């Protein structure tokens, strides 16, 4: 056992423990601490037994066990606990030491903390860590931002423990994202895209089940087949597996026994709120958040189902053909979701002066994380071809896919409406596409209304560069007969 450890970690919940085991397995010594000290002893005597992991019963002891420059990673609940540990660590550390927050933290908090910690002569990193418990143990996707001088100090460890992709499995899914809160912002967008992806997959399932009447075994086969093509991804693997699981006690499919109410941890809501602040239309994540909110209104929905009526029935056309149309609609909608996420990151980069590298960000998501998918390579190619790409929908590959899918996509949404099956994310994606491709939208009437009741003014297409204009619409109107 070396005298000094390479890194310290505070917070021994499952994610923290798994990350420690991952770091140690790559040849690094780790000192660990947990506020409930009994967890430290249990870990050292359990999963960490015989490994190059040192249990500490105080923060002072943990800092003392670290080699300079010291690196301390916090894997604690986002919020006040992070600030509390930062304040305890600062007096114990020396100039050039690094504090790392690996939690799901709001980017604005990381902006504030980076400035604060740097003012004390220390360095700070806020890093997204995606992949859940398994990713933490076997290789997560990591999105670090903060004090750029800290990156060389943690890069060897981070790139050793992260997921790897590429033909030779040697491209790390971890690279410097940008200054201050950039890393946590990109992680938030990852989570928002995840919200959209999951809602779209649920809507595809609901169409297979309710429009076509497929059994769970048949739906399992559909997802297994979809995972062999363009949709090949972790989030398609998951339902494929879920639809094969039966409850041990009853033999019923377990998915049918799960209550249809979904929870959320907040990152999807953050992305939606920040999109509104930036004035960018991230409609997929917003619809996904609202869908979860509606699902949580279970008692109200049960009551309403006994009162409100609507259409029902099954799709009368060719079943095999419609399954393919659902697949195309899912893929086209997924592309819109990613397009919105990238537009939001571009707007945030301009707003916060982050030189984000959009192609490399796609590679960070190729392995280890929840939204990992084969088609992320296509996003990298799109930004390699045009670093200033305005929208993924304009890239040749994505433009061709979406145009090819249009008839199928529209038929799926139309059929859902006709059968009374809710597909808010499919519909939102299609509406976004149709709006984005429209040279003119009805906002001319909207702005006229605003000027009518609030003198908000407007500009004119026939007088570019002039204005703004205001009209006394009441005086100019045609008088009622």
N, C-alpha and C positions, 0 to 999 in steps of 0.2 A: 504494500500500500504506500503510494507516494506521500510525502509530507504535506503537499498542497494539492488541492483539487483544481480542475480546469474551469469549473462553473458551479454556481450554487443555484438551487431551485427551492422556492418557497411555495407551498401549496400541494398537499399530497392527496387530492381527490384522484379519481381514476385517470383523468387526463394527465395530471402532474406525475403520478407514479409511472404511467406508461412512457411519458416523455423522458423521464429519468432513466428508465431501463433501456430505451432506445439510445440515448446519449452514451451510456456506459458501454453498450454493445459495440459502439464504434471506436472504443479505445480511450475514452475520456473518463477522468475521475470526477465524481459529482458529490457535492455536499448538499444535504437536504434538511429542510426545517418545515414544520407545520405548527400553526398556532395551538392546535390540540396536540400536545407533545406525545401523548400515547400513540398517535398515529405514526409518528416517526419510529418509535420502538417496534411497533407491529410490522412496519414496512421493512425495517432492517433485519428483523428476525424472520420475515416471510419472503416476499418476492425479491428482495435485495440481498438475501443471505449469500455470503461468499463472493459478492461482487464488489467492484471498486466504487462503492457508494458509502459515504460517511454520514451517519445520523447526527444531527445537532439539536440541542435542547434550548438554544437561544439564537437570536439573530447575530449577537456578538460572536458566538462560537462559529456560526456559519461563515461570517466574514473573515474570521481569523484562519479558517481552513482553506481559503482561496489564494491561488497564485495571482500575482499582479501581471497586468491590470485585471482587477477583479471583475467578474461578470456574474450578476445575480438576476435570475429570471423569476418573475412573479406569475404563478398560475393560480390566481385567486379570483373570487367573484368580482366582476367589473363594478366600479363605483368607489365608495368611500374607503373600502379595504385597500385598494391600490394606493390611494393617497397616504393612508396611514402607514403602510409599509415603506413607501418612499421616504416619508419623514423620519422613520426609524433608521433607515439605511444611510441617509445622507451624512450624518455626523460620523459614521463608522467607515466611510469610504474615502478614497484619496483621489485627487485630480486625475482624470483619464479613465477612472473606473466606469463600468457600464451597468445601468439598471434596464431590465427588459420586461415589458408587459406583454404576455402571450395570451391575454384574455380577449373576449369579444367586447372591446371597448369602443365607445363612440369616438369618431375621429377627432372631434373638437376637444375632448379630454386629452388626447395624445398631443394635440397641438399645444395645449396649455402646459402639460407636464414636460414636454420637451424643452420649452423655454425656461420653465422653472428649474429643472434639473441642470440644464446647461448654465444657468446663472450661478449655480453652486460649484461650478468647475467640473462637473461630471457629465457623462454622456448618457443618452436615453434612446431606447428603441421600443417602438410599439409595433408588434408583429402579428399579423393574422396567422392563425394556425388552423388549417382545415383538414378534415378527414375523420373527425370523431375519435373515439377511443382506440380503434384499430389503427387509424392513421398515425396517431401519436406514438404508438408502439412500433409500427413497421415502416413508417415513412409518410409524414404529412406533406401537404402543400403549404409553403410558408411565404408570407408577404411582408417583409420587414421594411419599416420606414422609421424616421426619427433623426438622430444626429448622424450625419453621413460619416464622420470620423470614427464612429463606433463599428461601422460595417466590416472593415478589415479584421477587427478583433473577434467578431463572432462568425464571420463567413465560413471558416473551416468547419466549425461545429455544425452550424445550420445546414450547410450543403452536404455534410456527412450524414445527417439524420433524416433529411427530407426524402421524398419519393424521387425516383429517377425514371426518365423516359428516353425515347430515342431508339434507333436501330441497335445500338450497343448497350442500352440501358445505363448510359452515363451522363445524361443531361439532367442536372438537378432542378427540381420544381421549387426552387428558392433562389431569388435574386433580389438585389436592392431595388425597391420600388420608388422611393423618393423621400424628400425631407418631411419632418414633423409628422402630421397625421396621415400621410399618403398611404402607408401600408394598411392601416386600419380602414381607410376609406375603400381601398380596393377589395379588402376582405368583406366589407359590408355589401359592395356590389355583387361579389361572388354569392353571398347569402341571398341577396334579392333575386338574382337570376335563378338560384336554387328554388326559391319560393315559386317563381313563375313556372319553371320546369315541372315541379311536382304537381302544381295545379293542372297544367296541360295534360300530364300523364293521367291524372285522375279523371279528367273530362274524356280522354280517349277511352279509358276503362268503362266509364259510365255509358258512353255510346255503344261500345261492344256489348255491354250487359243489357242495356235497356232498349236500344234501337234494334239490335240484332238478336237479343236473347241468348247470347253465348254462355255456356257453362264456365265455371272457374277453370276446369281442365282445358277447355278450348281457349280461354283467355291466356292461360299459361303458355299454350302453344304459340299464340299470336305474339306475345312479348318475346318469347325465345327466338322466333323467326325475325322479328324486328331488330333484335340485338345483333344480328349477323350482317346488317347493312349500314345505311347512313346514320341510323339512330344508335349505333353501338356505343353504349355508355353505362356508367355505374347506375344511373337512375332508371335505366331500362332493365338492367340485371335485377334490381331490387324487386319490382313487381313480378317479374318472371319467377323468382324464387317464392315470393309471398303466395302466389296462387297455387303453389304445390303443397302448402303446409296444411295439415289437418289437426284439429284438437285431439289430444290423446284420449280424453275422457269420452268424447261423443262421436268422433269420426267425422264431424262436420268441418267444412273449410273454416280455418281460423279467421280469415279476413272477414267473413260474414258475421262473426261474433264480436268483432271490434266495434265499439261505439263510434258513430259517425260524427264525432266532434274533434276538431283539431286545435292544438295549442300553437303558440308562437313565442319566441324568445326576444323579439323586438327588432332584429336587424333588418327584416323586410320592411317594417314600418319606418325605420330610420331612412332607408333608401327612398321610400315613397315621399316622406316629408321633405327630404333634402332635394329631391327632384322638383317638388313644388317651389322650394326656395330658389332653385336655379332656373325655373321656368322651362324645364325639359319634360316631355311627356313619357315618363316611365310607367305606362299604363298596365303592363303585364304584372309587375310586382304589386301594383296597387290593387288590381282585381284579385290577385292571389291572397293578399292580406284580407280584403273584404270577404272573400270566399271562406276563409278560416273564421272570420267573425260571424258570418251567417251560420256556419256549421255549429258554432258554440251556442246558438239560439235554439237548442234542441227542443226544449219544452214548448217554446212558441211555435216552432215549425210543426210539431205534432198537433197542436191545437188548430193551427191554420189548415193543416192537411184535411181536417174533418169539415172545413167550411168552404175553402176556396177550390175552384174547379179549373180544369184546363184540358188540353188535348192529351191523348194517350195512343198507344198502338205500337206497331213494329214497322221497320223499314221494309217496303214491299219489293225492292229491287234485288239485284244479284248480290248475295252475301259476300262472296269472295272479293268482288269488285269494290264493295263498300268498305271492307276491312282495309284494302289498299288505299282508298280515299282517306280514311281516318289516319293512316300512317302518314300520308302526304300532308294532311292538314296539321298533324302534330309537328312534323319537321319544319314546315313553313312558319308555324306559330313560334316554334323554338328559335328560329333564326331571328324573327322580330324581337323576341325577348332579349337575345344577346345584342342585337343592334341597339336597342334602347339602353342597355347597360353600358355599352361603349360610348354612346352619345353622352350619357350622364357623366362618365369618367372624363371625357374630353372637356365638358363644361366645367367640371370641378377642377381639373388641371389648370384651366385658364383662370378660374376664380381664385385659386389658392397658390398659384405659381409653382405647380409641381410638374417637372418635365417627365411625365409618365411615358413609358415605352409600351405602346399598346400591343404590338406583336409579341414581345417577350412575356407580357402579362398572360396572354393566352397559353403560353407554354407552362407558366406556373400552375395552371389549372389542368394540365394534361394528365397528371398523376397525383395520387394521394388525397385529393379533395373530393367533395361530394358531387360536383358537377363535371368531373372528369369524363371526357368524351373524345372519340376519335376525330370528330369534325372540328375540334379546336385547332388542329393543324391548319385547317382551311382559313381560320381567322389570322393565324400567324402569316400565312402566305399572302393574304389580302393586304395586310399592313406592310409586309416586305415590298409588295409591288407598289404601294402608295402609302407612304408614311402619314400623309395628310388626308387619308380617306375620310370623307364626311359622314358616311353611314355604311354599315356593312351591306345593306340592301343594294348599294351601288356597285359593289365588287362583282366581277363577272360570274364567279361560281355561285354566289348567293342569289344574284339577280336571276340566273337561269333556273335554279332550283325552285324559287318562289313563283316565277312565271309558269313553270311546268306544273306546279301544284295548284294553280289558281282555281281551275274548274272543280277539282276534288275538294279543295278547301271550302269553296263557296257552297258546294252541295252538302257538305257535312254540317256547316253552320245553319243552312236553310232547313235541312232535315231535323236538326235539333230543335229549331224554333217550331217547326210544324208538329213535332211530337211532344213539345213541352218539356224537353230535357235541357237543364241549365248548362250552358257552356260559356261562362263569362270571359274566360281567358282566350279561348278560340276566337270569340266574337271581337274581343278587344284587339287582338293581334291583327285580325282582318281589317278592322276599322282603322287601325294605325297605318297599315299598308296602303289602304285606299286614300286616307288623308294625306299621307306623305307623298304619294304619286300625283296628287291633285294640284294643278297650277293655281286654281282658285278654290277657296272654301267660303262658306256663308258668313265668315266673320265680318264681311262688309256690312251686313245687316246688324250684326251684333254691335259693331263700333258705332253705327248710325244710331242705334237705340241708346247707347251710352251717352252719345252727344246730345240726343233728344232730352233725356231726363237729367243729365248731370254736366252738360257742357264739357265733356271729356275730350273734345276735338277729334279730328281724323285727318288722314292724308288722302290725296287723290291720285289715281293711276294715270290720269291725263295731265297731271302737273307735277312730274317728278322733281324732287329737290325743293319744292315750294311747300308752304304750310308751316304748322298745322292750320286746319280750317275749322270753323265752327258755323253752324247754321241754326237759325231760329226755325226749327222744324214746324212748330205750331203756326207761326205766321205764314210759312211757305206752303203749308199743306193744302190739299184740296178740301174745301169746306164740305162738311157732312150735309147730305141732301135732306 
